[in-house]
Amino acid sequence: MLRCPECGNGAVFNGYLRFRDTCAVCGANFKAADAGDGPAVFVILVVGAIVAPLLIILQVGLNLADWLALTITMVTAIVLCIAFLPPFKSTLFALQWKHKAREATHEDVE
């Protein structure tokens, strides 16, 4: 995860979520890298599955005040989203790379 899908050594990101142009180790070209909205969708599903039960536990199980339960849940959701986005984006890019997926063009239809 977070490594070049070609060689497995070079970093795939230049910063938080910005893909590098090329791999520093093997020179693989990442200019066409585009995971689209897929990583955000998966992160939303996973984080939602974690924080929804958390909110119920905090409100019903621990009987916390509504504002406190919501604050804890929102902070947890934000932290998890920030933590999960890079690995999910890197994984979807690696799958795209492995399967040589690319955007369809008009020539593909003919």
C-alpha positions in Angstrom: 0.0 0.0 0.0 1.1 3.5 -0.8 3.9 2.1 -2.9 4.4 1.9 -6.7 2.2 -0.8 -8.2 5.0 -1.7 -10.7 8.0 -2.2 -8.4 6.5 -2.1 -4.9 9.2 0.2 -3.6 8.7 3.8 -4.7 6.2 6.1 -3.1 3.0 6.6 -5.2 2.1 10.0 -3.6 3.8 13.3 -3.6 2.1 14.8 -0.6 -1.2 13.8 1.0 -3.3 12.6 -2.0 -1.4 13.9 -5.1 0.1 11.2 -7.3 3.7 11.6 -8.3 4.4 11.9 -12.0 6.8 9.0 -12.0 8.1 6.4 -9.6 11.4 7.5 -8.1 12.7 3.9 -8.1 11.6 2.2 -11.4 10.4 5.3 -13.4 6.9 4.1 -14.0 4.7 6.8 -15.4 1.8 7.8 -13.1 0.6 10.8 -15.2 -2.5 8.9 -16.2 -3.3 7.9 -12.6 -6.9 8.6 -11.7 -8.8 6.7 -9.1 -11.8 8.9 -9.6 -14.4 9.1 -6.8 -14.0 5.4 -5.9 -11.8 5.9 -2.9 -14.2 8.5 -1.4 -17.1 6.1 -1.8 -15.4 3.2 -0.1 -14.1 5.4 2.7 -17.7 6.8 3.3 -19.1 3.3 3.4 -16.4 2.0 5.8 -16.4 5.0 8.1 -20.2 5.1 8.1 -20.2 1.5 9.2 -17.9 2.3 12.1 -19.4 5.6 13.3 -23.1 4.8 13.1 -22.9 2.0 15.7 -20.5 4.2 17.7 -23.1 7.0 17.9 -25.8 4.5 19.0 -23.4 3.1 21.6 -22.5 6.5 22.9 -26.1 7.8 23.1 -28.0 4.7 24.1 -25.4 2.5 25.8 -23.4 5.2 27.7 -26.3 7.7 27.8 -24.0 10.6 26.9 -25.4 14.0 26.1 -26.4 14.4 22.5 -23.9 17.2 21.8 -21.1 15.1 23.3 -22.0 11.9 21.4 -22.2 13.9 18.1 -18.9 15.6 18.8 -17.1 12.4 19.5 -18.7 10.7 16.5 -17.9 13.6 14.1 -14.2 13.8 15.3 -13.9 10.1 14.9 -15.4 10.2 11.4 -13.1 13.1 10.3 -10.0 11.3 11.6 -10.9 8.0 10.0 -11.6 9.7 6.6 -8.3 11.4 6.7 -6.5 8.2 7.7 -8.3 5.9 5.2 -8.2 8.1 2.0 -4.6 7.5 1.0 -4.6 3.7 1.4 -7.9 3.4 -0.5 -6.8 5.7 -3.2 -3.5 3.9 -3.6 -5.2 0.5 -3.6 -7.7 1.5 -6.3 -4.8 3.0 -8.4 -2.9 -0.3 -8.0 -5.9 -2.3 -9.2 -6.3 0.1 -12.1 -2.6 -0.4 -12.9 -2.7 -4.2 -12.6 -5.7 -4.5 -14.9 -4.5 -1.8 -17.3 -7.8 0.1 -16.9 -8.1 3.4 -18.6 -10.8 5.8 -19.6 -12.8 4.7 -22.6 -12.3 6.6 -25.8 -14.3 6.9 -29.0 -11.9 4.5 -30.8 -12.8 1.8 -28.2 -16.4 1.7 -29.3 -15.7 1.0 -33.0 
